């Protein structure tokens, strides 16, 4: 697979993400909590008005899935991931739609009055651990403070790519070497900037 340019430049985006997630414990924290944030967001969006209903047939009958904002949310993420990388993007897109279907089933069971409380508790719990990961282990502010859309849109895809990296997956030859070089350059620039600010404060 050839390297993509522009908006779907996986190498550039992953290097940006990696520059803020180089500590192994912080990476692990994100791998554990990013997808639950995505799932619980979908759970809350399941209570938005449906645009229309999609008939869904199964062995013992038929049901419908509402194509509401939860569906739009999952679809945008899935399409973006597919355009980033065909193989990992397909897996990420599948996970997005499994989260959509699963959150629909859970929303029906819980009802809004209980669901929003569970979503709030889960989001606070997951975000707290991620900020601990950055503050205590990474010692660098989260990427969302520098690029909000990139951090929110890319995070589920990148933690999946991090997991596949553990088993040796590489989108194309030389990908990881190039990403590491970009991450090192970014972190050196960040360290230099931090040192300069520190010196200016001490004057």
TISEFI-921942 format. One line per field, with one value per atom (N, C-alpha, C): residue number from 1; residue in three letters; x, y, z. Coordinates in pm, 1 decimal, padded with zeros to 6 digits. Each point is the difference from the previous one (the first is absolute). Layout:
# TISEFI-921942
n = NUM;...
res = ALA;...
u = X;...
v = Y;...
w = Z;...
This chain:
# TISEFI-921942
n = 1;1;1;2;2;2;3;3;3;4;4;4;5;5;5;6;6;6;7;7;7;8;8;8;9;9;9;10;10;10;11;11;11;12;12;12;13;13;13;14;14;14;15;15;15;16;16;16;17;17;17;18;18;18;19;19;19;20;20;20;21;21;21;22;22;22;23;23;23;24;24;24;25;25;25;26;26;26;27;27;27;28;28;28;29;29;29;30;30;30;31;31;31;32;32;32;33;33;33;34;34;34;35;35;35;36;36;36;37;37;37;38;38;38;39;39;39;40;40;40;41;41;41;42;42;42;43;43;43;44;44;44;45;45;45;46;46;46;47;47;47;48;48;48;49;49;49;50;50;50;51;51;51;52;52;52;53;53;53;54;54;54;55;55;55;56;56;56;57;57;57;58;58;58;59;59;59;60;60;60;61;61;61;62;62;62;63;63;63;64;64;64;65;65;65;66;66;66;67;67;67;68;68;68;69;69;69;70;70;70;71;71;71;72;72;72;73;73;73;74;74;74;75;75;75;76;76;76;77;77;77;78;78;78;79;79;79;80;80;80;81;81;81;82;82;82;83;83;83;84;84;84;85;85;85;86;86;86;87;87;87;88;88;88;89;89;89;90;90;90;91;91;91;92;92;92;93;93;93;94;94;94;95;95;95;96;96;96;97;97;97;98;98;98;99;99;99;100;100;100;101;101;101;102;102;102;103;103;103;104;104;104;105;105;105;106;106;106;107;107;107;108;108;108;109;109;109;110;110;110;111;111;111;112;112;112;113;113;113;114;114;114;115;115;115;116;116;116;117;117;117;118;118;118;119;119;119;120;120;120;121;121;121;122;122;122;123;123;123;124;124;124;125;125;125;126;126;126;127;127;127;128;128;128;129;129;129;130;130;130;131;131;131;132;132;132;133;133;133;134;134;134;135;135;135;136;136;136;137;137;137;138;138;138;139;139;139;140;140;140;141;141;141;142;142;142;143;143;143;144;144;144;145;145;145;146;146;146;147;147;147;148;148;148;149;149;149;150;150;150;151;151;151;152;152;152;153;153;153;154;154;154;155;155;155;156;156;156;157;157;157;158;158;158;159;159;159;160;160;160;161;161;161;162;162;162;163;163;163;164;164;164;165;165;165;166;166;166;167;167;167;168;168;168;169;169;169;170;170;170;171;171;171;172;172;172;173;173;173;174;174;174;175;175;175;176;176;176;177;177;177;178;178;178;179;179;179;180;180;180;181;181;181;182;182;182;183;183;183;184;184;184;185;185;185;186;186;186;187;187;187;188;188;188;189;189;189;190;190;190;191;191;191;192;192;192;193;193;193;194;194;194;195;195;195;196;196;196;197;197;197;198;198;198;199;199;199;200;200;200;201;201;201;202;202;202;203;203;203
res = UNK;UNK;UNK;UNK;UNK;UNK;UNK;UNK;UNK;UNK;UNK;UNK;UNK;UNK;UNK;UNK;UNK;UNK;UNK;UNK;UNK;UNK;UNK;UNK;UNK;UNK;UNK;UNK;UNK;UNK;UNK;UNK;UNK;UNK;UNK;UNK;UNK;UNK;UNK;UNK;UNK;UNK;UNK;UNK;UNK;UNK;UNK;UNK;UNK;UNK;UNK;UNK;UNK;UNK;UNK;UNK;UNK;UNK;UNK;UNK;UNK;UNK;UNK;UNK;UNK;UNK;UNK;UNK;UNK;UNK;UNK;UNK;UNK;UNK;UNK;UNK;UNK;UNK;UNK;UNK;UNK;UNK;UNK;UNK;UNK;UNK;UNK;UNK;UNK;UNK;UNK;UNK;UNK;UNK;UNK;UNK;UNK;UNK;UNK;UNK;UNK;UNK;UNK;UNK;UNK;UNK;UNK;UNK;UNK;UNK;UNK;UNK;UNK;UNK;UNK;UNK;UNK;UNK;UNK;UNK;UNK;UNK;UNK;UNK;UNK;UNK;UNK;UNK;UNK;UNK;UNK;UNK;UNK;UNK;UNK;UNK;UNK;UNK;UNK;UNK;UNK;UNK;UNK;UNK;UNK;UNK;UNK;UNK;UNK;UNK;UNK;UNK;UNK;UNK;UNK;UNK;UNK;UNK;UNK;UNK;UNK;UNK;UNK;UNK;UNK;UNK;UNK;UNK;UNK;UNK;UNK;UNK;UNK;UNK;UNK;UNK;UNK;UNK;UNK;UNK;UNK;UNK;UNK;UNK;UNK;UNK;UNK;UNK;UNK;UNK;UNK;UNK;UNK;UNK;UNK;UNK;UNK;UNK;UNK;UNK;UNK;UNK;UNK;UNK;UNK;UNK;UNK;UNK;UNK;UNK;UNK;UNK;UNK;UNK;UNK;UNK;UNK;UNK;UNK;UNK;UNK;UNK;UNK;UNK;UNK;UNK;UNK;UNK;UNK;UNK;UNK;UNK;UNK;UNK;UNK;UNK;UNK;UNK;UNK;UNK;UNK;UNK;UNK;UNK;UNK;UNK;UNK;UNK;UNK;UNK;UNK;UNK;UNK;UNK;UNK;UNK;UNK;UNK;UNK;UNK;UNK;UNK;UNK;UNK;UNK;UNK;UNK;UNK;UNK;UNK;UNK;UNK;UNK;UNK;UNK;UNK;UNK;UNK;UNK;UNK;UNK;UNK;UNK;UNK;UNK;UNK;UNK;UNK;UNK;UNK;UNK;UNK;UNK;UNK;UNK;UNK;UNK;UNK;UNK;UNK;UNK;UNK;UNK;UNK;UNK;UNK;UNK;UNK;UNK;UNK;UNK;UNK;UNK;UNK;UNK;UNK;UNK;UNK;UNK;UNK;UNK;UNK;UNK;UNK;UNK;UNK;UNK;UNK;UNK;UNK;UNK;UNK;UNK;UNK;UNK;UNK;UNK;UNK;UNK;UNK;UNK;UNK;UNK;UNK;UNK;UNK;UNK;UNK;UNK;UNK;UNK;UNK;UNK;UNK;UNK;UNK;UNK;UNK;UNK;UNK;UNK;UNK;UNK;UNK;UNK;UNK;UNK;UNK;UNK;UNK;UNK;UNK;UNK;UNK;UNK;UNK;UNK;UNK;UNK;UNK;UNK;UNK;UNK;UNK;UNK;UNK;UNK;UNK;UNK;UNK;UNK;UNK;UNK;UNK;UNK;UNK;UNK;UNK;UNK;UNK;UNK;UNK;UNK;UNK;UNK;UNK;UNK;UNK;UNK;UNK;UNK;UNK;UNK;UNK;UNK;UNK;UNK;UNK;UNK;UNK;UNK;UNK;UNK;UNK;UNK;UNK;UNK;UNK;UNK;UNK;UNK;UNK;UNK;UNK;UNK;UNK;UNK;UNK;UNK;UNK;UNK;UNK;UNK;UNK;UNK;UNK;UNK;UNK;UNK;UNK;UNK;UNK;UNK;UNK;UNK;UNK;UNK;UNK;UNK;UNK;UNK;UNK;UNK;UNK;UNK;UNK;UNK;UNK;UNK;UNK;UNK;UNK;UNK;UNK;UNK;UNK;UNK;UNK;UNK;UNK;UNK;UNK;UNK;UNK;UNK;UNK;UNK;UNK;UNK;UNK;UNK;UNK;UNK;UNK;UNK;UNK;UNK;UNK;UNK;UNK;UNK;UNK;UNK;UNK;UNK;UNK;UNK;UNK;UNK;UNK;UNK;UNK;UNK;UNK;UNK;UNK;UNK;UNK;UNK;UNK;UNK;UNK;UNK;UNK;UNK;UNK;UNK;UNK;UNK;UNK;UNK;UNK;UNK;UNK;UNK;UNK;UNK;UNK;UNK;UNK;UNK;UNK;UNK;UNK;UNK;UNK;UNK;UNK;UNK;UNK;UNK;UNK;UNK;UNK;UNK;UNK;UNK;UNK;UNK;UNK;UNK;UNK;UNK;UNK;UNK;UNK;UNK;UNK;UNK;UNK;UNK;UNK;UNK;UNK;UNK;UNK;UNK;UNK;UNK;UNK;UNK;UNK;UNK;UNK;UNK;UNK;UNK;UNK;UNK;UNK;UNK;UNK;UNK;UNK;UNK;UNK;UNK;UNK;UNK;UNK;UNK;UNK;UNK;UNK;UNK;UNK;UNK;UNK;UNK
u = 00084.6;-00084.6;00087.7;-00031.5;00077.9;-00044.8;00092.7;-00032.1;-00100.1;-00103.0;-00100.2;00042.8;-00049.8;00033.8;-00122.8;00023.1;-00109.6;-00077.4;-00132.6;-00087.7;00012.6;00029.2;00005.8;00143.6;00091.8;00140.7;00013.7;-00008.7;00003.2;00129.7;00108.5;00131.6;00009.4;-00044.3;00006.5;-00090.9;-00121.8;-00095.1;00046.7;00052.1;00044.3;00123.3;00084.8;00117.8;-00043.2;-00101.4;-00053.1;-00053.5;-00078.4;-00055.8;00112.5;00096.5;00109.7;00086.2;00010.3;00081.3;-00058.8;-00130.5;-00067.7;-00024.3;00039.0;-00025.0;00121.2;00108.4;00122.3;00027.7;-00058.6;00019.1;-00085.4;00057.6;-00075.0;-00124.8;00006.0;-00116.4;-00111.1;00038.2;-00099.2;-00063.9;00080.8;-00052.9;-00099.2;00035.8;-00088.8;-00131.4;00009.1;-00121.1;-00093.0;00056.6;-00082.4;-00057.6;00076.9;-00050.4;-00119.0;-00000.6;-00108.2;-00124.3;00019.0;-00111.6;-00053.3;00071.4;-00047.2;-00126.4;-00000.8;-00119.1;-00121.7;00013.5;-00116.3;-00057.0;00085.7;-00047.9;-00082.9;00049.1;-00072.9;-00134.7;00001.7;-00122.0;-00105.5;00041.5;-00096.4;-00050.4;00081.3;-00049.3;-00112.6;00018.7;-00104.6;-00126.1;00020.2;-00114.3;-00087.6;00062.7;-00076.0;-00067.6;00071.7;-00054.4;-00115.0;-00014.7;-00111.2;-00135.8;-00000.3;-00125.8;-00035.5;00077.2;-00034.6;-00107.6;-00081.2;-00108.8;00053.8;-00065.2;00045.3;-00031.4;00089.9;-00026.0;-00096.4;00024.8;-00092.5;00048.3;-00075.1;00032.4;00049.2;00098.1;00055.2;-00052.8;-00077.4;-00046.6;00117.8;-00004.0;00110.3;-00059.4;00030.8;-00055.8;00097.7;-00053.1;00082.0;-00080.9;00057.6;-00056.1;-00142.7;-00032.5;-00130.1;-00093.6;00025.7;-00090.7;00067.0;-00052.2;00050.4;-00006.9;00099.0;-00001.9;00046.9;00004.0;00048.4;00106.8;00095.4;00104.4;-00022.3;-00012.6;-00023.4;00126.9;-00011.5;00115.0;-00003.8;00050.7;00000.1;00141.3;00025.3;00131.9;00107.9;-00035.8;00096.4;00050.2;-00091.5;00038.5;00090.6;-00036.8;00080.8;00140.0;00006.3;00126.3;00087.5;-00057.2;00074.1;00040.7;-00088.9;00028.2;00115.4;00001.1;00108.4;00134.6;00004.2;00123.3;00041.4;-00095.1;00030.3;00054.9;-00063.3;00044.8;00138.5;00023.9;00130.0;00109.6;-00027.5;00098.7;00027.3;-00104.0;00017.7;00088.4;-00015.3;00080.5;00143.7;00021.0;00135.4;00085.4;-00060.8;00072.9;-00102.2;00012.0;-00101.5;-00013.9;00111.1;-00005.0;-00042.7;00075.5;-00035.0;-00128.9;-00019.4;-00121.9;-00124.1;00010.3;-00113.7;-00033.5;00103.4;-00021.4;-00058.0;00055.9;-00049.6;-00144.8;-00032.2;-00137.2;-00096.2;00042.6;-00082.4;-00025.5;00103.4;-00015.2;-00095.3;00008.7;-00090.7;-00145.8;-00028.0;-00139.3;-00044.5;00091.9;-00034.5;-00033.8;00074.6;-00030.0;-00136.6;-00031.0;-00129.8;-00114.5;00012.4;-00104.5;-00011.0;00116.4;00000.5;-00056.6;00031.5;-00051.1;-00150.5;-00049.4;-00145.1;-00071.9;00053.9;-00060.2;00001.5;00112.4;00011.3;-00092.6;-00013.9;-00089.0;-00144.7;-00041.6;-00136.0;-00022.2;00102.3;-00012.3;00002.8;00085.0;00019.5;-00103.7;-00034.5;-00082.8;00085.8;-00048.1;00081.8;00033.7;-00096.4;00019.2;00115.9;00025.9;00113.4;00124.1;-00022.4;00113.5;00089.5;-00060.4;00084.4;00086.4;-00048.2;00079.6;00118.8;-00024.4;00107.8;00102.6;-00048.5;00090.4;00085.1;-00062.0;00074.4;00107.1;-00036.0;00095.8;00114.5;-00033.2;00102.2;00093.2;-00057.5;00082.5;00094.3;-00051.6;00084.5;00111.8;-00033.8;00098.6;00109.1;-00041.3;00096.8;00087.2;-00063.5;00076.7;00096.3;-00041.9;00088.7;00126.6;-00014.5;00117.4;00088.7;-00060.9;00081.6;00079.1;-00062.1;00072.9;00109.1;-00025.8;00104.7;00114.8;-00033.3;00102.7;00090.7;-00059.7;00080.3;00074.9;-00067.1;00062.2;00106.0;-00027.3;00091.1;00107.0;-00037.8;00093.8;00059.7;-00084.7;00050.6;00067.7;-00054.8;00048.9;-00007.9;-00105.4;-00028.1;-00150.3;-00047.4;-00143.6;-00058.0;-00127.2;-00062.9;00000.3;-00005.8;00000.1;-00120.9;-00110.5;-00122.6;00016.7;00099.3;00023.9;00066.7;00064.1;00066.4;-00078.0;-00073.1;-00075.9;-00122.2;-00108.3;-00118.4;-00061.9;-00022.4;-00065.6;00085.4;00131.6;00089.7;-00000.2;00005.1;00006.5;-00127.4;-00116.6;-00126.7;-00027.0;00028.2;-00031.7;00097.3;00126.8;00102.2;00021.0;-00028.9;00038.4;-00045.9;-00127.4;-00039.8;00079.1;00024.5;00076.2;00143.5;00060.1;00140.9;00027.2;-00091.9;00023.5;-00013.5;-00085.6;-00010.3;00128.8;00053.1;00125.8;00115.2;-00002.7;00101.0;-00005.3;-00122.1;-00016.0;00051.9;-00030.1;00046.2;00150.5;00055.0;00144.4;00072.9;-00065.7;00059.3;00019.0;-00079.8;00013.3;00069.1;00061.6;00084.0;-00067.6;-00124.7;-00066.5;00061.3;00019.1;00051.1;-00080.6;-00062.2;-00082.8;00074.9;00126.3;00085.1;00145.7;00091.7;00141.1;00058.0;00067.2;00064.1;-00089.9;-00127.2;-00095.9;00046.9;00029.7;00034.7;00132.5;00096.4;00128.6;-00019.8;-00082.1;-00026.5;-00077.3;-00097.9;-00079.3;00088.7;00087.3;00090.7;00089.3;00049.2;00085.5;-00076.7;-00125.2;-00083.5;-00031.8;-00026.7;-00030.2;00121.2;00116.8;00123.2;00025.8;-00021.8;00021.1;-00098.5;-00126.6;-00102.5;00031.3;00040.0;00026.6;00125.4;00098.9;00118.8;-00036.6;-00088.2;-00045.6;-00080.2;-00084.2;-00080.6;00088.3;00100.7;00092.0;00077.8;00043.4;00073.9;-00087.9;-00126.4;-00094.6;-00025.6;-00011.4;-00023.1;00119.1;00119.2;00121.9;00013.1;-00036.9;00007.0;-00095.6;-00122.6;-00098.4;00047.3;00063.7;00051.7;00109.2;00088.0;00109.2;-00054.9;-00101.2;-00059.9;-00066.4;-00061.9;-00064.5;00101.0;00117.8;00101.4;00074.5;-00017.4;00068.5;-00064.5
v = -00120.8;00120.8;00125.2;00094.5;00123.4;00098.3;00088.3;00101.4;00099.7;00034.4;00097.9;00138.6;00099.6;00138.6;00075.1;00119.6;00088.4;-00048.2;00010.8;-00030.2;-00144.6;-00091.6;-00142.2;-00051.8;00091.1;-00036.6;-00069.1;-00132.0;-00079.1;00021.0;00005.7;00015.2;00130.3;00108.2;00131.6;00004.5;-00051.2;00000.9;-00089.2;-00116.2;-00093.3;00053.2;00070.8;00061.5;00109.3;00078.5;00103.0;-00065.2;-00106.1;-00072.3;-00059.2;-00062.5;-00066.1;00095.8;00123.8;00099.7;00032.0;-00024.3;00025.8;-00129.2;-00112.9;-00130.2;-00090.7;00034.2;-00079.3;-00084.7;00036.1;-00077.6;-00127.1;-00116.6;-00126.5;-00007.7;00054.7;-00005.8;00090.6;00117.1;00090.4;-00062.5;-00065.8;-00069.4;-00108.3;-00078.2;-00105.7;00057.1;00110.5;00065.4;00038.6;00056.4;00040.0;-00121.2;-00106.4;-00121.1;-00058.0;00017.9;-00052.5;00089.2;00132.1;00091.0;00078.9;00003.2;00079.5;-00059.2;-00129.5;-00060.3;00004.8;-00018.2;00021.2;00142.2;00099.3;00137.7;00009.3;-00062.3;-00000.9;-00070.4;-00116.1;-00079.1;00075.0;00058.3;00069.4;00129.2;00060.1;00115.7;-00043.9;-00114.3;-00054.0;-00032.9;-00052.6;-00034.8;00122.6;00112.2;00122.8;00049.2;-00009.6;00047.0;-00087.8;-00119.1;-00086.8;00061.5;00097.9;00061.8;00123.4;00026.1;00108.7;-00048.3;00091.5;-00042.4;-00072.0;-00108.3;-00073.4;00075.7;-00010.5;00055.4;-00092.5;-00129.6;-00104.5;-00132.1;-00108.5;-00128.8;-00098.5;-00081.9;-00102.5;-00136.4;-00069.2;-00134.5;-00095.5;-00082.5;-00093.1;-00138.9;-00094.2;-00134.7;-00094.0;-00086.2;-00102.4;-00129.9;-00104.8;-00135.1;-00011.2;00072.5;-00017.0;00119.3;00082.0;00112.0;00120.8;00116.6;00125.0;00111.2;00087.3;00119.3;00117.5;00117.2;00116.5;00071.3;00054.4;00080.5;00145.0;00092.6;00140.3;00065.7;00062.1;00071.6;00143.0;00015.0;00128.7;00056.8;00094.4;00061.8;-00101.0;-00102.8;-00105.4;-00068.9;-00025.8;-00063.0;00092.5;00127.4;00097.1;00009.8;00004.7;00006.9;-00121.6;-00119.6;-00123.3;-00005.6;00045.0;-00003.8;00091.6;00121.4;00095.0;-00057.1;-00053.3;-00060.6;-00117.7;-00088.1;-00119.6;00036.2;00094.7;00040.1;00062.9;00082.7;00064.7;-00104.1;-00099.5;-00104.4;-00085.2;-00028.2;-00077.4;00074.6;00132.4;00079.7;00017.7;-00017.2;00011.5;-00122.6;-00118.2;-00124.7;-00110.1;-00070.2;-00096.7;-00114.8;-00055.3;-00117.7;00036.1;00084.0;00039.3;00081.5;00079.1;00078.4;-00087.5;-00114.8;-00092.8;-00055.6;-00035.7;-00051.7;00109.1;00121.1;00112.1;00033.4;-00003.0;00027.6;-00105.4;-00126.8;-00108.0;00023.7;00039.0;00028.3;00117.5;00100.5;00115.6;-00043.9;-00085.6;-00043.1;-00101.3;-00080.6;-00088.3;00081.8;00108.9;00090.5;00065.3;00036.0;00061.7;-00096.5;-00123.9;-00100.7;-00032.8;-00018.6;-00032.2;00111.1;00123.9;00113.7;00015.8;-00036.0;00004.0;-00100.0;-00122.2;-00103.8;00041.1;00059.1;00041.9;00118.4;00091.1;00116.2;-00045.2;-00099.9;-00052.7;-00060.9;-00065.6;-00066.8;00100.3;00101.2;00092.5;00111.3;00055.4;00119.9;00122.6;00116.6;00121.3;00037.1;-00014.0;00045.5;-00070.4;-00125.8;-00073.0;00010.3;00000.7;-00000.9;00122.1;00120.0;00120.1;00000.0;-00060.9;-00008.7;-00094.3;-00111.1;-00095.5;00062.0;00071.4;00067.1;00102.9;00081.7;00101.8;-00062.8;-00105.3;-00066.3;-00062.0;-00066.1;-00065.6;00102.3;00109.5;00103.3;00065.1;00033.3;00059.8;-00095.2;-00127.5;-00101.2;-00013.8;-00014.8;-00020.1;00121.9;00119.6;00122.0;00028.2;-00031.0;00020.3;-00081.8;-00126.2;-00085.3;00049.6;00052.4;00050.3;00124.1;00087.9;00118.3;-00039.0;-00103.2;-00052.1;-00054.7;-00071.4;-00054.3;00108.2;00113.1;00109.7;00075.5;00026.7;00081.0;-00073.4;-00126.0;-00075.2;-00074.2;-00061.4;-00086.6;00066.2;00060.1;00063.0;00132.5;00070.1;00133.6;00097.8;-00016.1;00092.5;00013.3;00121.5;00024.5;-00083.8;-00039.8;-00080.9;00070.4;-00081.4;00054.2;00087.6;-00025.1;00076.3;00148.9;00035.3;00141.0;00071.9;-00077.2;00058.7;-00021.5;-00110.6;-00030.2;-00081.9;00067.9;-00064.1;-00102.7;00039.3;-00090.7;-00122.4;00021.3;-00112.5;-00098.7;00050.9;-00085.9;-00082.9;00062.9;-00071.3;-00097.9;00042.5;-00083.7;-00116.5;00023.3;-00101.3;-00099.7;00039.3;-00082.0;-00145.8;-00031.4;-00141.4;-00080.2;00062.6;-00066.9;-00024.9;00098.7;-00011.7;-00097.0;-00011.3;-00098.7;-00141.5;-00016.2;-00129.3;-00028.8;00101.7;-00015.5;-00029.0;00061.9;-00028.6;-00147.8;-00052.6;-00140.0;-00093.3;00031.2;-00083.1;00011.0;00114.6;00018.9;-00100.2;-00038.9;-00096.4;-00136.9;-00030.5;-00129.3;00015.8;00116.3;00019.9;00055.7;00049.3;00054.3;00133.6;00018.9;00125.7;00032.4;00117.7;00033.9;-00010.9;00036.9;-00015.8;00001.5;-00057.7;-00008.0;00138.1;00009.3;00124.6;00093.8;-00038.9;00086.7;00032.9;-00102.6;00022.2;00075.6;-00027.7;00070.7;00148.5;00030.4;00139.5;00070.1;-00069.8;00056.1;00028.1;-00095.5;00019.8;00122.0;00018.7;00116.0;00130.1;00003.6;00119.3;00026.0;-00106.7;00013.4;00055.0;-00053.2;00045.9;00147.0;00039.9;00140.1;00090.7;-00043.3;00078.9;00013.4;-00110.2;00003.6;00082.0;-00002.0;00083.1;00148.0;00030.0;00139.5;00041.9;-00088.9;00028.4;00019.2;-00086.3;00011.2;00130.5;00037.3;00125.6;00120.0;-00006.2;00107.5;00010.1;-00116.1;-00003.1;00059.6;-00036.1;00050.1;00150.7;00049.7;00143.3;00077.9;-00052.8;00063.7;00001.8;-00108.4;-00009.7;00101.9;00017.6;00096.8;00142.5;00026.5;00134.2;00034.1;-00102.3;00023.3;00025.3;-00061.5;00014.1;00132.6;00072.7;00129.1;00108.1
w = 00000.0;00000.0;00000.0;-00087.3;-00008.3;00107.2;00034.9;00099.6;-00056.1;00081.3;-00039.9;00045.7;-00069.9;00031.5;00049.8;00053.8;00038.3;00120.6;-00008.5;00112.2;00047.4;-00090.9;00034.3;00010.4;00029.9;00019.9;00135.5;00000.6;00122.4;00077.1;-00072.2;00063.2;00078.8;-00060.5;00065.7;00122.6;-00014.5;00111.0;00115.3;-00034.5;00104.2;00072.3;-00073.1;00062.0;00098.1;-00038.7;00090.1;00126.9;-00016.5;00114.7;00085.7;-00065.3;00071.7;00079.3;-00046.3;00071.3;00137.2;00016.9;00127.3;00079.2;-00059.5;00062.1;-00020.5;00067.2;-00012.8;00123.7;00112.7;00122.8;-00005.9;00026.5;-00012.7;00088.1;00120.8;00089.6;-00052.7;-00048.7;-00058.0;-00123.8;-00081.4;-00118.4;00041.8;00102.3;00049.2;00052.3;00074.3;00052.1;-00114.4;-00105.9;-00114.3;-00072.2;-00009.9;-00064.3;00076.5;00131.5;00083.7;00000.3;-00012.5;00025.6;-00118.8;-00110.9;-00114.1;-00063.0;-00024.3;-00060.8;00091.7;00132.4;00086.9;-00007.6;-00019.4;-00018.6;-00127.3;-00106.6;-00126.7;00016.2;00064.9;00017.4;00082.5;00111.6;00085.7;-00064.2;-00087.2;-00077.0;-00092.4;-00066.8;-00086.7;00079.6;00121.5;00085.1;00026.4;00029.2;00024.7;-00127.8;-00113.3;-00127.8;-00049.8;00057.8;-00039.7;00034.7;00087.6;00041.9;-00082.2;-00105.7;-00091.7;-00097.3;-00055.1;-00090.7;-00123.7;-00042.1;-00120.0;-00127.9;-00097.6;-00132.9;-00073.7;00006.9;-00044.6;00059.3;-00021.5;00059.7;-00105.2;00039.5;-00088.1;00043.7;-00086.0;00036.8;00012.8;00101.0;00025.6;00023.4;-00089.3;00007.0;00071.2;00081.3;00064.5;00005.3;00056.0;-00010.2;00053.4;00106.0;00065.0;-00016.6;-00099.1;-00019.1;-00061.9;00030.7;-00057.0;00103.3;-00003.4;00084.3;-00084.7;00055.6;-00073.9;00081.5;-00072.4;00062.8;-00040.2;00095.3;-00035.0;-00053.2;-00116.0;-00056.8;00053.5;00122.0;00068.6;00003.2;00090.1;00005.3;00040.6;00075.6;00035.0;-00126.1;-00093.8;-00126.7;-00080.4;-00009.7;-00075.4;00059.9;00132.1;00072.9;-00034.3;00009.5;-00029.6;-00146.7;-00089.3;-00144.1;-00037.9;00053.8;-00029.7;00044.4;00120.0;00050.1;-00087.7;-00032.3;-00078.4;-00138.2;-00067.0;-00133.3;00004.0;00100.6;00011.0;00020.8;00083.1;00027.2;-00123.8;-00076.9;-00123.8;-00099.7;-00003.8;-00092.0;00049.4;00130.4;00055.0;-00033.8;00016.9;-00025.4;-00025.1;-00111.3;-00038.0;00100.0;00045.9;00087.9;00141.7;00067.3;00136.6;-00001.1;-00104.8;-00011.5;-00006.7;-00068.1;-00007.2;00137.4;00074.8;00135.6;00090.2;-00009.7;00081.1;-00035.3;-00130.2;-00043.9;00054.8;-00003.1;00055.7;00148.9;00072.7;00143.4;00023.0;-00086.0;00011.7;-00011.2;-00098.7;-00020.3;00104.5;00052.2;00111.4;00123.9;00020.7;00112.0;-00019.1;-00124.5;-00029.9;00029.6;-00047.9;00023.2;00149.0;00064.4;00143.0;00085.3;-00035.4;00078.0;-00019.4;-00118.5;-00024.6;00090.3;00006.2;00084.3;00146.7;00044.6;00139.4;00030.1;-00096.1;00018.2;00018.6;-00076.8;00013.5;00138.2;00051.2;00130.2;00115.3;-00009.1;00112.9;00006.0;-00116.0;-00000.8;00028.6;-00042.6;00010.6;00143.8;00091.8;00138.3;00069.7;-00037.0;00058.0;-00088.8;-00131.4;-00094.3;00015.4;00014.2;00006.9;00125.8;00108.6;00122.7;-00018.5;-00067.8;-00027.7;-00094.1;-00101.6;-00094.2;00072.5;00085.4;00074.4;00088.0;00074.0;00088.4;-00080.2;-00110.8;-00082.9;-00064.0;-00049.9;-00063.6;00101.4;00118.1;00104.5;00039.9;00015.7;00038.8;-00106.1;-00126.5;-00108.8;-00024.4;00000.2;-00022.7;00115.2;00121.8;00115.5;-00015.3;-00037.6;-00017.7;-00113.3;-00106.1;-00111.1;00040.2;00077.6;00046.6;00100.1;00079.9;00089.2;-00083.6;-00106.7;-00089.0;-00055.0;-00037.8;-00054.6;00109.5;00110.0;00104.9;00079.5;00033.4;00086.4;-00079.2;-00111.7;-00072.4;-00123.8;-00083.7;-00122.1;00030.0;00100.4;00038.4;-00117.8;-00077.1;-00110.6;-00013.5;-00025.0;-00013.6;-00112.9;00011.2;-00105.7;-00135.1;-00106.0;-00135.7;-00027.5;00070.3;-00024.9;00030.3;00083.1;00029.8;-00117.6;-00089.2;-00116.5;-00129.6;-00007.5;-00120.6;00040.4;00031.9;00056.1;-00094.2;-00125.9;-00094.3;-00028.6;-00014.1;-00028.5;00115.4;00121.8;00117.7;00015.4;-00017.9;00017.2;-00113.7;-00123.3;-00115.6;-00014.3;00026.3;-00026.7;00113.4;00123.3;00115.6;-00007.6;-00030.2;-00005.5;-00104.0;-00115.0;-00106.0;00043.6;00064.5;00034.0;00114.4;00095.9;00105.8;-00056.8;-00101.8;-00068.0;-00076.7;-00066.1;-00073.7;00095.7;00119.1;00102.9;00039.6;00018.2;00039.0;-00109.4;-00126.0;-00111.0;-00019.8;00038.5;-00006.8;00090.2;00110.0;00093.0;-00063.3;-00102.2;-00068.4;-00135.4;-00020.4;-00117.5;-00124.0;00012.5;-00119.1;-00039.5;-00130.1;-00054.4;-00125.9;-00006.4;-00117.5;-00132.6;00000.0;-00118.0;00046.9;-00077.0;00042.2;00031.0;00114.7;00040.2;00077.6;00019.5;00069.2;00141.4;00079.7;00140.8;00015.0;-00086.3;00006.2;-00027.7;-00100.1;-00033.6;00111.2;00058.9;00109.6;00120.6;00033.6;00115.3;-00019.9;-00122.2;-00029.1;00019.4;-00045.6;00015.1;00147.9;00074.7;00142.8;00074.9;-00028.8;00066.5;-00030.4;-00124.8;-00038.1;00072.8;00007.7;00069.2;00148.0;00064.2;00143.4;00032.1;-00087.9;00019.2;-00007.7;-00096.0;-00014.9;00123.3;00049.9;00118.9;00123.4;00016.7;00113.7;-00006.1;-00121.1;-00016.6;00034.3;-00043.8;00029.9;00149.8;00064.4;00144.5;00075.6;-00043.4;00063.4;-00017.7;-00119.1;-00027.6;00090.0;00016.8;00087.6;00145.7;00039.3;00136.0;00025.7;-00100.0;00012.4;00004.6;-00080.7;-00003.4;00132.2;00065.8;00129.1;00111.6;-00013.3;00103.5;-00006.4;-00110.4;-00013.2;00084.4
